[in-house]
Amino acid sequence: MAVSRNTINEDWLSVTIGLLIFICGLGVVAGTDILGWVVTTSVWKFPSNALSPVSKSYNGIGGLGALVLTYAVLLIVLSFGAALLRADLKKFALSFTMVFWLSYLCWIVGSYANLAVTTPADMQKFGINWSLKLTNEGGFIVALLLGLIVGNFFPALADWMNEAVRPEWYIKTAIVLLGGFLGVTAAEKLSLATSLMFRGLAAIIEAYLIYWAVVYFVARKWFKFSREWAAPLASGISICGVSAAIATGSAIRARPVVPIMVASLVVIFAVVELLILPFAAQRFLSHEPMVAGAWMGLAVKTDGAAVASGGITESLILASAAARGINFQKGWILGTTTTVKVFIDVFIGIWAFILAYIWTTYINIREGEKAKIIEIWNRFPKFIIGYVLTFAVILLLALGATPELITKLKTAMAEVNTFRGIFFVMTFFTIGVMSNFRRLWEEGIGRLAAVYLLSLFGFVIWVGLVISFIFFGGVLPPTAS
């Protein structure tokens, strides 16, 4: 939630907090384990085995102690960020407390053995004869479902938590942290990582050229929406959801209600996709894991839902592969989703500038008002800078490094990645809390929803799948040793 262009916003806060955690994580490389106290959740059959500090060096504080300490540190850091956003600090602290504990409880529940165990060997280890095979990241799905229950059946509680219901802030911070984890992964298979980046860039250019034009045409010709409504709707459905709709609305000087309504739709349909597409990918794309990852990035709108879908898809497909005796390296499927989504985000500012130029020059002409090149920077998603920095730093440190340094970098990024998981689970929960379907329907969102429904399930999902096959078909993640 930006205060103004001249003050800090969620994008810059995501970069700042993400880089702070990243730099602290690098303490392992220098011989100082700064973040080893952060709590991690393991697959469990007995509750006493669920929680532990991520580093054995901090085993003395115990799992519950690590959880309380993690909450306290995040409360302090994020409250400082909320103060910079000019949020109600007392209300934020109270609502964040509820968001954190409910979210993490979902992660613990999702890590229960009968929900999370993936292989026959692990089923035997835990003494169980069935499992949903969701891995412990099934907690993300539990968090989303609980969030939907809160948002739709307990609206008073959802409103009370509103100050800390900030899924875009949480997911952008998580993406900054993800860069370092993917940097280590990419260093081990540099040629494959480079190939994926070029494939991701080509795929999103295709998506921009096809998606936006078709959705705009459908909204204008079939549903008779004005340009003011059709342009933000096309951007919201075809590009990057909330951010693109808001940027487009600002670029064409639409009334504030327009991007708000479109953004609300984006959140609703992102939740629907989040509940359906990862399982469809597991069912039909288990033998094309990179296609599945790219599909999530191209089909699911909003950064939170897209990257979250990539995370679930990776967990489900890795579990399916493990059942067939194939042990793919973790991170490549999610990395493909993130790469595609990041490239899409990079172009938001450029696209908004193009639309602003067209509107001010040919459609809504006002004397003395022309699009300025600085608008590209103003609309550029700043969190991408953090993602690129963490990725590049770790990649440069890992290239040509000694085995000892590689081990330290992996340990450091594993600790950083633990924070990424916590921000992920809070993203899932708060996305659900935001999705009050009844309230949005009462606001008259029905006809917009018809355009979204037709466009998304009529061609966006399927074109995204075709593009994913064209650029990622036959590409497999490396197998783990």
C-alpha positions in Angstrom: 0.0 0.0 0.0 2.0 3.0 -1.3 1.8 6.2 0.7 3.0 8.3 -2.1 5.7 8.2 -4.8 8.0 10.2 -2.6 7.8 8.0 0.5 8.5 4.4 1.2 6.1 1.8 0.0 5.6 -2.0 0.3 7.9 -2.6 -2.7 10.9 -0.9 -1.1 10.1 -2.4 2.3 10.1 -5.8 0.7 13.6 -5.1 -0.7 14.9 -3.7 2.6 13.5 -6.5 4.8 14.5 -9.2 2.4 18.0 -7.9 2.0 18.4 -7.6 5.8 17.5 -11.2 6.3 19.7 -12.2 3.4 22.7 -10.4 4.7 22.2 -11.9 8.2 22.0 -15.3 6.6 25.4 -14.8 5.0 26.8 -14.7 8.5 27.2 -18.5 8.1 29.7 -17.9 5.4 31.8 -15.7 7.8 31.5 -18.3 10.6 28.7 -16.7 12.5 25.3 -18.3 12.6 23.0 -15.3 13.0 19.7 -16.8 11.9 19.9 -20.4 13.2 17.2 -19.7 15.8 14.4 -19.4 13.2 11.7 -22.0 13.6 11.3 -24.8 11.1 8.5 -27.3 10.8 9.1 -31.0 10.0 6.7 -33.7 9.1 5.4 -35.1 12.3 3.2 -37.8 13.9 3.6 -36.6 17.4 3.3 -32.9 18.1 6.6 -32.8 20.1 8.5 -33.5 16.9 6.9 -30.8 14.8 9.0 -27.8 15.6 12.8 -27.1 16.0 15.3 -24.4 15.3 16.7 -24.6 11.8 20.2 -24.9 13.1 21.4 -27.5 15.6 23.5 -24.8 17.1 20.3 -23.4 18.7 18.8 -26.7 19.8 18.9 -25.4 23.4 16.0 -23.1 22.9 13.7 -25.9 21.7 11.0 -25.8 19.0 8.5 -23.7 21.0 11.2 -21.3 22.0 12.3 -20.9 18.3 8.6 -20.3 17.3 8.1 -17.6 19.9 11.5 -15.9 19.1 10.6 -16.0 15.3 7.3 -14.3 16.0 8.9 -11.7 18.2 11.6 -10.8 15.7 9.1 -10.6 12.8 6.7 -8.5 14.9 9.4 -6.0 15.6 10.7 -5.8 12.1 7.4 -5.7 10.4 5.9 -3.2 12.9 8.8 -0.9 12.0 7.9 -1.3 8.4 4.2 -0.7 9.2 5.1 2.5 10.9 6.9 3.7 7.8 3.7 2.9 5.9 1.9 5.1 8.3 -0.3 2.2 9.5 -2.0 2.2 12.9 0.9 0.6 14.8 -1.1 -0.8 17.8 -3.7 -2.3 15.4 -1.0 -3.7 13.2 0.8 -5.4 16.1 -2.4 -7.0 17.3 -3.6 -8.1 13.9 -0.2 -9.3 12.8 -0.1 -11.5 16.0 -3.3 -13.1 14.9 -2.1 -13.5 11.3 1.2 -15.1 12.3 -0.2 -17.6 14.8 -3.1 -18.7 12.7 -0.8 -19.0 9.6 1.8 -21.0 11.4 -0.7 -23.2 13.1 -1.9 -24.1 9.5 1.6 -25.0 8.6 1.9 -27.3 11.6 -1.4 -29.0 10.7 -0.3 -29.3 7.1 2.9 -31.1 8.2 1.0 -33.9 9.9 2.3 -37.2 8.5 -1.0 -38.4 7.0 -1.2 -35.2 5.0 2.5 -34.6 4.2 4.4 -37.9 3.8 5.2 -38.6 0.1 7.1 -41.9 -0.2 6.3 -45.5 0.8 9.6 -45.6 2.8 8.5 -42.5 4.8 5.0 -44.0 5.3 6.7 -47.1 6.9 9.0 -44.8 8.9 6.0 -43.0 10.4 3.9 -46.2 10.8 1.0 -45.0 8.6 -0.8 -46.8 5.7 -2.2 -43.7 3.8 -1.2 -40.1 3.1 -2.4 -37.3 0.9 1.3 -36.8 -0.1 1.1 -33.0 0.0 4.6 -32.6 1.7 4.7 -30.3 4.7 4.0 -27.4 2.3 0.4 -28.7 2.3 0.2 -26.3 5.2 -0.1 -23.5 2.6 -3.3 -25.1 1.3 -4.6 -25.4 4.9 -3.8 -21.7 5.4 -5.6 -20.7 2.3 -8.7 -22.6 3.3 -8.7 -21.2 6.8 -8.3 -17.7 5.4 -11.3 -18.3 3.1 -13.4 -19.4 6.1 -12.4 -16.3 8.1 -12.9 -13.9 5.1 -16.4 -15.3 4.2 -17.9 -16.5 7.5 -16.2 -14.3 10.0 -16.1 -10.9 8.3 -15.8 -9.0 11.6 -12.6 -10.9 12.4 -11.3 -10.3 8.9 -12.0 -6.6 9.3 -10.2 -6.6 12.7 -7.1 -8.2 11.1 -7.2 -5.9 8.1 -4.1 -3.8 9.1 -1.9 -6.9 8.8 -3.7 -8.5 5.9 -1.0 -7.5 3.3 -0.3 -10.5 1.0 1.5 -8.5 -1.6 4.0 -7.2 1.0 4.6 -10.7 2.4 5.0 -12.4 -1.0 7.3 -9.7 -2.4 9.6 -10.1 0.6 9.5 -13.9 0.1 10.5 -13.4 -3.6 13.5 -11.3 -2.6 14.6 -14.2 -0.3 13.9 -16.8 -2.9 16.5 -15.2 -5.2 19.3 -16.4 -2.9 18.0 -19.9 -2.7 17.6 -20.1 -6.5 21.1 -18.6 -6.9 22.7 -21.6 -5.2 20.5 -24.0 -7.3 21.4 -22.2 -10.6 25.1 -22.2 -9.9 25.1 -26.0 -10.0 23.4 -26.1 -13.4 24.3 -22.7 -14.9 23.6 -23.6 -18.5 20.1 -24.9 -17.7 19.4 -21.8 -15.5 20.5 -19.5 -18.3 18.3 -21.3 -20.8 15.3 -21.1 -18.5 15.7 -17.3 -18.2 15.7 -16.8 -22.0 12.7 -19.2 -22.4 10.8 -17.3 -19.7 11.5 -14.0 -21.4 10.3 -15.3 -24.7 7.2 -16.8 -23.1 6.0 -13.7 -21.4 6.4 -11.6 -24.6 4.2 -14.0 -26.3 1.7 -13.8 -23.5 1.6 -10.0 -23.5 1.0 -9.8 -27.3 -1.8 -12.4 -27.2 -3.5 -12.0 -23.8 -4.0 -8.3 -23.6 -5.3 -7.7 -27.1 -7.9 -10.5 -26.9 -9.2 -9.6 -23.4 -9.5 -5.9 -24.4 -11.4 -7.0 -27.6 -13.8 -9.2 -25.6 -14.5 -6.5 -23.0 -15.1 -3.8 -25.6 -16.9 -5.7 -28.4 -18.8 -8.5 -26.6 -19.6 -6.9 -23.2 -19.6 -3.2 -24.4 -17.4 -1.9 -21.6 -15.9 1.6 -22.1 -12.1 2.0 -22.7 -11.8 3.1 -19.0 -13.0 -0.3 -17.9 -11.7 -2.5 -20.7 -8.0 -1.5 -20.4 -7.5 -2.2 -16.6 -9.6 -5.3 -17.0 -7.3 -6.5 -19.8 -4.2 -5.8 -17.8 -5.6 -7.4 -14.7 -6.5 -10.6 -16.5 -3.6 -10.9 -18.9 -0.5 -9.5 -17.2 0.0 -9.4 -13.4 -3.3 -9.0 -11.7 -3.5 -6.3 -9.0 -0.3 -4.4 -9.9 -1.1 -4.3 -13.6 -4.7 -3.2 -13.1 -3.7 -0.4 -10.7 -0.8 0.7 -12.9 -3.1 0.7 -16.0 -5.9 2.6 -14.2 -3.4 5.3 -13.2 -1.8 5.4 -16.7 -5.2 6.1 -18.4 -6.5 8.3 -15.5 -9.4 6.0 -14.8 -11.6 6.7 -11.8 -10.3 5.0 -8.6 -13.2 2.6 -8.4 -12.2 0.9 -11.7 -8.8 -0.6 -10.7 -10.2 -1.4 -7.2 -13.0 -3.5 -8.7 -10.7 -5.2 -11.1 -8.2 -5.9 -8.4 -10.9 -7.5 -6.3 -11.8 -9.8 -9.2 -8.1 -10.7 -9.6 -7.9 -11.8 -6.0 -11.1 -13.9 -6.2 -10.0 -15.7 -9.4 -6.4 -16.1 -8.2 -7.8 -18.1 -5.2 -9.9 -20.3 -7.5 -6.8 -21.0 -9.7 -4.7 -21.6 -6.6 -7.2 -24.3 -5.5 -7.4 -26.0 -8.9 -4.4 -25.5 -11.2 -1.6 -27.1 -9.0 -3.6 -30.3 -8.7 -4.4 -30.3 -12.4 -0.7 -29.9 -13.1 0.1 -32.8 -10.8 -2.5 -34.9 -12.6 -1.6 -34.1 -16.2 1.9 -32.6 -16.2 3.9 -34.7 -13.7 6.1 -35.8 -16.6 6.6 -32.2 -17.7 7.5 -30.4 -14.5 9.0 -27.3 -16.0 5.9 -26.8 -18.2 3.8 -27.0 -15.1 6.0 -24.4 -13.4 5.8 -22.0 -16.3 2.1 -22.5 -16.6 1.6 -21.3 -13.1 3.5 -18.1 -13.9 1.6 -17.5 -17.1 -1.9 -18.5 -15.9 -2.2 -17.4 -12.3 -2.5 -13.7 -11.6 -1.0 -11.7 -8.7 2.6 -12.4 -7.5 1.3 -14.0 -4.3 -1.0 -16.6 -5.9 1.3 -17.3 -8.9 4.4 -18.0 -6.8 2.3 -19.8 -4.2 0.8 -22.0 -7.0 4.3 -22.7 -8.2 5.3 -23.8 -4.6 2.3 -26.2 -4.3 2.8 -27.5 -7.9 6.5 -28.2 -7.1 5.6 -30.1 -3.9 2.9 -32.1 -5.6 5.0 -33.0 -8.7 8.1 -33.8 -6.6 6.0 -36.1 -4.5 4.6 -37.8 -7.6 8.1 -38.2 -9.1 9.4 -39.6 -5.8 6.7 -42.3 -5.8 8.0 -43.3 -9.3 11.6 -43.4 -7.9 12.7 -40.1 -9.4 14.3 -37.6 -7.1 14.2 -34.2 -8.8 16.1 -31.3 -7.2 13.9 -28.9 -5.3 13.7 -25.3 -6.5 13.6 -25.7 -10.3 9.9 -25.8 -10.8 9.2 -23.0 -8.4 12.2 -21.1 -9.9 10.6 -21.4 -13.4 7.3 -20.0 -12.1 9.1 -17.2 -10.4 11.3 -16.4 -13.4 8.3 -16.1 -15.7 6.4 -14.0 -13.1 9.4 -11.7 -12.5 9.8 -11.0 -16.3 6.0 -10.3 -16.4 6.4 -7.8 -13.5 9.4 -6.1 -15.2 7.2 -5.1 -18.1 4.4 -3.5 -16.0 6.1 -0.1 -16.0 6.9 -0.2 -19.7 3.3 -1.3 -20.5 1.8 1.4 -18.3 4.0 4.0 -20.0 2.9 2.8 -23.5 -0.8 3.0 -22.5 -0.3 6.4 -20.9 1.3 7.7 -24.1 -1.6 6.3 -26.2 -4.2 7.7 -23.9 -2.7 11.2 -23.5 -1.8 11.5 -27.2 -4.8 9.9 -29.0 -7.7 9.1 -26.7 -8.0 11.4 -23.7 -6.1 14.5 -24.9 -5.4 17.2 -22.3 -3.4 20.3 -23.0 0.1 20.2 -21.5 -0.3 16.5 -20.3 2.0 14.0 -21.9 3.4 10.7 -20.6 6.9 11.1 -19.2 9.7 8.5 -19.5 10.1 8.6 -15.7 6.8 6.9 -15.4 8.5 3.6 -16.4 10.6 3.8 -13.2 7.7 5.0 -11.0 5.7 2.0 -12.0 8.5 -0.5 -12.0 8.1 -3.2 -9.3 11.0 -2.4 -7.0 11.0 -5.8 -5.2 12.5 -7.3 -8.4 15.7 -5.4 -7.7 16.0 -7.3 -4.4 15.3 -10.6 -6.1 18.0 -10.0 -8.8 20.5 -8.8 -6.1 20.2 -11.9 -3.9 20.2 -14.2 -6.9 23.3 -12.5 -8.4 25.3 -12.3 -5.2 24.9 -16.0 -4.4 25.5 -17.0 -8.0 28.7 -15.0 -8.2 29.9 -16.4 -4.8 29.0 -20.0 -5.8 30.6 -20.0 -9.3 34.1 -21.6 -9.0 33.8 -21.8 -5.2 35.4 -24.6 -3.1 33.1 -27.4 -1.9 33.4 -26.0 1.6 32.1 -22.6 0.6 29.3 -24.2 -1.5 28.3 -26.1 1.7 28.2 -22.9 3.7 26.2 -21.1 1.1 23.7 -23.9 1.0 23.4 -23.8 4.8 23.0 -20.0 4.7 20.3 -20.0 2.0 18.5 -22.8 3.7 18.1 -20.6 6.8 17.1 -17.6 4.7 14.6 -19.9 2.8 13.0 -20.8 6.1 11.9 -17.2 6.4 10.6 -17.4 2.8 8.4 -20.3 3.9 7.0 -18.3 6.8 6.2 -15.3 4.5 4.6 -17.8 2.1 2.2 -19.3 4.6 1.2 -15.8 5.7 0.6 -14.9 2.1 -1.8 -17.9 1.6 -3.7 -17.1 4.8 -4.1 -13.4 4.0 -5.1 -14.0 0.4 -8.0 -16.1 1.8 -9.0 -13.5 4.3 -9.2 -10.8 1.6 -11.6 -12.9 -0.5 -15.0 -12.0 0.7 -17.1 -13.3 -2.2 -20.5 -12.0 -0.9 -19.2 -8.5 -0.4 -17.7 -8.2 -3.8 -20.9 -9.6 -5.5 -22.9 -7.0 -3.6 -20.7 -4.3 -5.1 -21.9 -5.1 -8.5 -19.0 -7.1 -9.8 -21.0 -9.6 -11.7 -20.6 -8.3 -15.3 -16.9 -7.8 -14.8 -16.7 -11.4 -13.5 -18.3 -12.7 -16.6 -15.6 -11.1 -18.7 -12.9 -12.5 -16.4 -14.5 -16.0 -16.3 -14.8 -16.2 -20.1 -11.3 -14.8 -20.7 -9.5 -16.8 -18.0 -11.0 -20.2 -18.6 -11.9 -19.6 -22.2 -8.3 -19.0 -23.5 -5.8 -17.4 -21.0 -5.2 -20.7 -19.2 -5.0 -22.7 -22.4 -2.9 -20.3 -24.3 -0.6 -20.2 -21.3 -0.4 -24.0 -21.3 0.5 -24.1 -25.0 3.2 -21.4 -24.6 4.6 -23.3 -21.7 4.8 -26.4 -23.8 6.4 -24.5 -26.7 9.2 -23.1 -24.5 9.6 -25.6 -21.7 8.4 -28.9 -23.2 11.0 -31.7 -22.7 13.0 -29.7 -20.2 13.5 -31.6 -16.9 14.9 -30.4 -13.5 18.2 -32.0 -12.5 17.9 -35.0 -10.2 19.2 -34.8 -6.7 22.1 -37.0 -5.6 
